[in-house]
């Protein structure tokens, strides 16, 4: 938006628009105070869009005067005055000038953008719905008593932790939640030994022979002590 009674080449709003839209593909220029411009070839070239390169067009409008505001002139009457001015001094451009045309043009641009964007938004929303629906299905059925469900989860974790320590817990490398996923995984899960179970197996495998020897020694010593205690009064020697 730039007033028509100043040099548009130095318009601050136009410079700002060029920073975000250098090629002018998304810019529509609005020239205000067209009734204050010096009428002539330059003003006509400006309204034709020859001076400002914007792809979405240039529209001139006339601002309401202080007198019109003070006298509460109806907006419809002001628009008729505006259209009459363009029809008188710029007859070839009158159909593309004025507040009424600006309103229609902006509405058409908005509707066009909505028609272009809504299908993409609809597709994105559908993808997000499917994604979160899958997440909800993986969480399982909805629980009527959250406290009871939380207690069950704590108990399950506690039991699994205890079993992992004593080496009796196993888990699936491909863990999935939900009844349907569990049915698909049935008979296909690769069972692996927990850390506790692995330690227990290594200990038993590597120390089994030593444990057997210790057991044998303990048994021999126990038997010897028993025989010595029975024969203490009979002159038997204490086993060494």
C-alpha positions in Angstrom: 0.0 0.0 0.0 1.5 3.3 -1.1 0.0 6.8 -1.5 -0.2 8.1 -5.0 1.0 11.6 -4.2 4.6 10.4 -3.4 7.3 8.8 -5.5 6.4 5.1 -5.5 9.9 4.1 -6.4 11.0 5.1 -2.9 7.9 3.6 -1.2 8.9 1.9 2.0 6.1 -0.6 1.7 7.2 -1.6 -1.8 10.8 -2.0 -0.6 9.6 -4.3 2.2 7.5 -6.3 -0.2 10.5 -6.8 -2.5 12.6 -8.2 0.4 10.2 -11.1 0.9 8.9 -11.3 -2.7 11.8 -10.2 -5.0 10.0 -11.3 -8.2 6.6 -9.8 -7.2 4.7 -13.1 -7.7 2.8 -12.8 -4.4 2.5 -9.0 -4.3 -0.6 -6.9 -5.1 -0.1 -3.1 -5.1 -2.6 -0.7 -3.8 -2.3 3.0 -4.6 -4.2 5.3 -2.3 -5.1 9.0 -2.7 -5.4 8.7 -6.5 -7.4 11.9 -6.5 -4.3 13.8 -5.3 -2.1 12.6 -8.1 -1.2 14.9 -10.9 -3.3 13.6 -13.8 -1.3 12.8 -16.9 0.6 10.1 -18.7 2.7 9.3 -15.6 -0.2 8.7 -13.3 -2.0 6.6 -16.0 1.2 4.5 -16.5 1.4 4.0 -12.8 -2.2 2.7 -12.5 -1.6 0.5 -15.6 1.2 -1.2 -13.7 3.9 -0.1 -16.0 5.9 1.5 -13.2 5.6 -1.2 -10.6 6.3 -4.8 -11.6 3.8 -6.9 -9.5 2.3 -10.0 -11.0 -1.0 -9.9 -9.1 -1.9 -6.4 -10.3 -2.2 -2.8 -9.1 -5.4 -1.2 -7.9 -6.0 2.5 -7.2 -8.4 3.7 -4.6 -9.5 7.1 -3.2 -9.5 7.7 0.5 -12.4 9.3 2.3 -12.0 13.0 3.0 -12.3 14.6 6.4 -15.5 16.3 5.2 -17.1 13.0 4.2 -16.2 11.5 7.6 -17.5 14.6 9.4 -20.8 14.6 7.5 -21.2 10.8 8.0 -21.5 10.2 4.2 -22.6 6.6 3.7 -19.9 4.2 2.5 -21.9 3.2 -0.5 -22.2 6.8 -1.7 -18.5 7.3 -1.2 -17.8 4.2 -3.4 -20.1 5.7 -6.1 -18.1 9.0 -6.0 -14.9 7.0 -6.2 -16.0 5.0 -9.2 -17.2 8.2 -10.9 -13.8 9.7 -10.5 -12.0 6.8 -12.2 -14.7 6.7 -14.9 -14.1 10.4 -15.7 -10.4 10.7 -15.6 -9.2 7.0 -16.3 -12.0 5.5 -18.3 -9.9 2.7 -19.7 -8.9 1.6 -16.2 -12.1 2.3 -14.2 -13.3 -1.4 -14.3 -10.0 -2.4 -12.4 -10.0 0.5 -9.9 -11.8 1.3 -6.7 -12.5 -0.1 -3.3 -15.2 -2.5 -4.6 -12.8 -4.1 -7.1 -10.1 -4.3 -4.5 -12.4 -6.2 -2.2 -13.4 -8.6 -4.9 -9.8 -9.1 -6.0 -8.6 -9.9 -2.5 -11.5 -12.3 -2.0 -10.7 -14.1 -5.2 -7.0 -14.4 -4.2 -8.0 -15.8 -0.8 -10.4 -18.3 -2.3 -7.8 -19.4 -4.8 -5.2 -20.0 -2.1 -7.7 -22.0 0.0 -8.6 -24.2 -3.0 -4.9 -24.8 -3.5 -4.0 -25.4 0.1 -7.0 -27.2 1.6 -6.4 -30.5 -0.3 -2.8 -30.7 0.9 -4.0 -29.9 4.5 -6.7 -32.5 4.2 -4.2 -35.1 3.1 -1.8 -34.2 5.9 -4.6 -34.3 8.5 -5.6 -37.8 7.3 -2.0 -39.0 7.6 -1.8 -37.7 11.2 -5.1 -39.3 12.0 -3.9 -42.7 10.8 -0.6 -42.3 12.6 -2.2 -41.4 16.0 -4.9 -44.1 15.5 -2.1 -46.7 15.1 -0.5 -45.4 18.3 -3.7 -45.7 20.2 -4.2 -49.2 19.0 -0.8 -50.2 20.1 -1.6 -48.8 23.6 -4.3 -51.4 23.9 -7.9 -51.2 25.1 -9.0 -48.2 27.1 -9.0 -48.9 30.8 -11.9 -47.9 32.9 -9.8 -47.7 36.1 -6.4 -46.0 35.4 -5.2 -46.6 39.0 -5.8 -50.3 38.7 -4.0 -50.4 35.3 -1.1 -48.5 36.8 -0.8 -51.0 39.7 -0.8 -53.9 37.2 2.0 -52.2 35.2 4.0 -51.7 38.4 3.5 -55.3 39.4 4.4 -56.6 35.9 7.6 -54.5 35.9 8.5 -55.7 39.4 8.1 -59.4 38.5 10.1 -58.9 35.3 12.9 -57.2 37.2 13.1 -59.9 39.8 13.2 -62.6 37.2 15.9 -60.8 35.3 18.0 -60.8 38.4 17.6 -64.5 39.1 18.1 -65.4 35.4 14.6 -66.8 34.7 13.3 -63.8 32.6 13.5 -63.8 28.8 12.3 -61.1 26.4 11.6 -60.8 22.8 14.0 -58.8 20.6 11.0 -57.8 18.4 8.5 -56.4 21.0 5.2 -55.1 19.8 2.1 -54.1 21.8 -1.5 -55.0 21.2 -3.4 -58.2 20.7 -3.2 -58.2 17.0 0.6 -57.6 17.0 1.0 -60.4 19.6 -1.0 -62.8 17.4 1.3 -62.0 14.5 4.4 -62.5 16.6 3.2 -65.8 18.1 5.7 -68.5 17.2 8.0 -66.0 15.5 9.7 -64.2 18.4 13.4 -64.8 18.9 13.8 -65.4 22.6 17.0 -64.1 24.2 18.4 -64.7 27.7 18.4 -61.7 30.0 21.6 -60.4 31.6 20.9 -62.2 34.9 20.3 -65.5 33.0 23.4 -65.1 31.0 25.5 -64.5 34.1 24.0 -67.5 35.8 24.7 -69.7 32.8 28.4 -68.6 32.6 28.8 -69.1 36.3 27.4 -72.6 36.3 29.3 -73.6 33.1 32.7 -72.4 34.2 32.5 -73.2 37.9 30.6 -76.5 37.8 33.8 -78.6 38.1 35.2 -76.5 40.9 31.9 -76.7 42.8 31.8 -80.5 42.4 35.4 -80.7 43.9 34.4 -78.4 46.8 31.4 -80.6 47.5 33.4 -83.7 47.5 36.0 -82.3 49.9 33.3 -81.1 52.2 31.6 -84.5 52.2 35.0 -86.3 53.0 35.7 -83.9 55.8 32.2 -84.3 57.2 32.5 -88.1 57.1 36.0 -88.0 58.7 34.8 -85.8 61.6 31.9 -88.1 62.2 34.1 -91.2 62.4 36.6 -89.4 64.7 33.8 -88.3 67.0 32.5 -91.8 67.3 35.9 -93.3 68.0 37.3 -90.7 70.3 37.1 -93.1 73.2 38.5 -96.0 71.3 41.9 -94.5 70.4 41.2 -93.5 66.9 43.3 -90.8 65.3 41.7 -87.5 64.2 41.6 -87.4 60.4 43.9 -84.9 58.8 
